[in-house]
Amino acid sequence: MDTVALRGLLISGLVCTSLGGQAAGERQMSPLGLLPASFAGAGPGGARWQVDVLPGGTYQLRQQPANASSNGLAVDTLGRYTLEGQQLTLKGAPGALHWTLQADGALRAAVPGLRLPRLATPAPIEPRLRLSGLFTYFADAPRIELCADGRNLPVAQAGDYLTLERAYGAVKPAPGAAVWVQLAAHITLQPSMDPAMPPLPTLQVERFERADPQGRC
């Protein structure tokens, strides 16, 4: 089989190969191939872009200005995506970004000059952003369902977590009930309690902002 044909099979998800370091439980086949997948490169003006396409129909996006002096921290976005043929749309991204999957596996944006090659091994970002979600605390296991993409993540009991827990308790929800919260957070990969399992995305509370028992995603 020639190289072009093999590449086409990989992209269509008909061939399953192992991505270094990815546990079987964390892989998922899709028309994009094996997920998770990371695409990264420089765009117009030298800005750095990275898109992580994750299992379950979610994505992470980081836009890093080329000039660190332009108030210049990275801007991270979470959301869900749709894939129709070779067209990938990142919902919730600035301008609802549209990308085309190319024959070599790269993503080309509608923005002129923006093309992101696929990394040989996934290297997901650890987003730092302001977000909202439905927080629950039950049996000493705090979790949050993110409004942006629907992922349900464990919450680390560190940082400004105690403020969050106290605000949750002040609402007096029914046992295990969810309460809408807003906070600044950092999503990091933390070791799983089961050594045989890969690290798990975990939300760390950097700053609690508010809780609203009437709030909804």
C-alpha positions in Angstrom: 0.0 0.0 0.0 1.5 3.4 -0.9 2.0 6.2 1.6 -0.9 8.3 0.3 -3.4 5.5 0.6 -2.2 4.5 4.1 -2.5 8.1 5.2 -6.0 8.2 4.0 -7.0 5.1 5.9 -5.4 6.6 9.1 -7.4 9.8 8.8 -10.7 8.0 8.1 -10.2 5.9 11.2 -10.0 2.5 9.4 -6.5 1.8 10.7 -5.8 1.9 14.5 -2.3 2.7 15.6 -0.9 3.3 19.0 0.0 6.9 20.0 2.9 6.8 22.3 1.9 7.0 26.0 -1.9 7.0 25.4 -3.7 4.4 27.4 -6.3 2.3 25.6 -9.1 3.7 27.8 -8.3 7.2 26.7 -8.3 6.6 22.9 -11.3 6.9 20.6 -11.5 6.5 16.8 -13.2 9.1 14.7 -13.1 10.4 11.2 -10.1 12.5 12.5 -8.3 9.2 13.3 -7.3 8.3 16.8 -8.3 10.8 19.6 -7.2 12.7 21.5 -5.3 14.6 18.8 -3.4 17.9 19.0 -2.8 20.3 16.1 -0.4 23.2 16.6 1.4 25.9 14.6 1.9 29.6 14.0 -0.7 31.8 12.4 -0.7 35.2 10.9 1.6 37.6 12.8 3.4 34.8 14.5 0.6 34.0 17.0 0.7 30.4 18.3 -2.4 28.3 18.0 -3.2 24.8 19.3 -6.4 22.8 19.0 -6.9 19.6 21.0 -9.7 17.4 19.7 -10.8 15.2 22.5 -12.9 12.0 22.8 -16.6 12.7 23.4 -17.0 15.6 20.9 -15.1 18.2 22.9 -12.1 20.5 22.1 -9.6 22.8 23.7 -8.2 25.8 21.9 -5.3 28.0 22.9 -4.3 31.3 21.2 -1.0 32.7 22.2 0.0 36.1 21.0 3.4 36.3 19.4 4.3 39.4 21.4 4.1 38.7 25.1 3.9 42.4 25.8 0.4 42.7 24.2 -1.3 41.9 27.5 -0.1 38.7 26.2 -1.1 35.6 28.1 -2.7 32.7 26.2 -6.4 32.8 25.7 -7.9 29.3 26.3 -11.4 28.2 25.1 -13.4 25.0 25.7 -16.4 23.8 23.8 -17.9 21.1 21.6 -17.3 20.5 17.9 -19.1 19.2 14.9 -17.5 17.3 12.0 -19.3 17.1 8.7 -17.2 15.4 6.0 -13.8 17.2 6.2 -15.3 20.3 7.9 -14.6 20.8 11.6 -16.4 23.5 13.4 -15.4 24.6 16.9 -18.6 25.8 18.7 -18.1 28.5 21.2 -14.8 29.6 19.8 -14.3 33.2 18.8 -16.1 33.5 15.5 -17.1 29.8 15.6 -13.9 28.8 13.9 -14.2 26.5 10.8 -11.4 24.2 9.8 -10.8 21.8 6.9 -9.1 18.5 7.4 -6.4 18.1 4.8 -5.0 15.0 3.2 -1.8 15.1 5.3 -3.9 15.3 8.5 -3.4 19.0 9.2 -6.2 21.5 9.9 -6.5 24.5 7.7 -8.6 27.4 9.0 -10.8 29.8 7.0 -8.4 32.5 8.2 -5.8 33.0 5.5 -2.4 31.7 6.4 -3.5 29.6 9.4 -2.7 25.9 9.1 -2.0 23.6 12.0 -0.1 20.3 11.5 -1.1 17.4 13.6 1.4 16.5 16.3 2.8 13.0 16.2 1.9 12.5 19.8 -1.0 14.3 21.5 0.1 17.0 23.9 -3.1 18.6 25.3 -2.9 22.0 26.8 -3.9 22.5 30.5 -6.5 25.3 30.1 -6.6 28.3 32.4 -9.8 30.3 32.1 -12.9 31.7 33.7 -15.8 29.2 33.5 -19.2 28.1 34.9 -20.5 24.7 35.8 -22.7 22.6 37.9 -20.9 21.7 41.1 -21.7 18.7 43.3 -20.2 17.5 46.6 -21.1 14.0 47.8 -19.2 11.4 49.8 -16.1 13.6 49.9 -15.9 13.6 46.1 -16.4 17.1 44.6 -17.1 17.2 40.9 -18.2 19.8 38.3 -20.0 19.5 35.0 -18.6 22.2 32.7 -21.2 24.4 31.0 -18.9 25.0 28.0 -18.5 21.4 26.9 -20.4 19.1 29.2 -17.4 17.3 30.6 -17.7 16.1 34.2 -14.4 16.5 36.1 -13.2 15.9 39.6 -12.3 19.0 41.6 -9.1 19.2 43.5 -9.4 20.2 47.2 -6.8 22.9 46.9 -6.4 26.6 45.9 -9.7 28.5 46.5 -11.6 25.2 46.8 -12.7 25.8 50.4 -14.5 29.0 49.4 -16.4 27.1 46.8 -17.3 24.3 49.2 -18.6 26.8 51.8 -20.7 28.6 49.2 -22.1 25.3 48.1 -23.0 24.4 51.7 -24.6 27.8 52.3 -27.1 27.1 49.5 -28.2 24.0 51.5 -28.8 21.8 48.4 -30.3 18.3 48.7 -27.6 15.7 49.1 -25.7 15.3 45.9 -27.6 18.1 44.1 -25.8 20.3 41.7 -25.4 24.1 42.1 -24.4 26.5 39.3 -21.1 28.2 40.1 -18.7 30.6 38.4 -15.0 30.6 39.0 -11.5 31.0 37.5 -9.9 27.6 37.1 -7.0 25.6 35.8 -7.6 22.2 34.3 -4.6 20.0 34.8 -3.8 16.3 34.4 -3.5 14.6 37.8 -2.5 11.0 38.7 -5.4 8.5 38.8 -6.1 6.7 42.0 -5.7 3.5 40.0 -2.0 3.3 38.9 -3.0 1.3 35.9 -5.1 4.2 34.6 -3.8 7.3 32.8 -3.8 10.8 34.5 -7.2 12.4 34.7 -8.2 16.0 33.8 -8.9 17.7 37.1 -10.2 21.1 37.8 -8.3 23.3 40.3 -10.1 26.4 41.7 -8.0 29.5 41.4 -10.7 32.0 42.4 -14.3 31.3 43.4 -16.7 34.0 42.2 -20.3 33.1 42.9 -22.9 30.4 43.3 -26.5 30.7 42.1 -29.0 27.9 43.0 -31.2 29.2 40.2 -28.4 29.2 37.6 -28.4 26.8 34.6 -25.9 26.0 31.9 
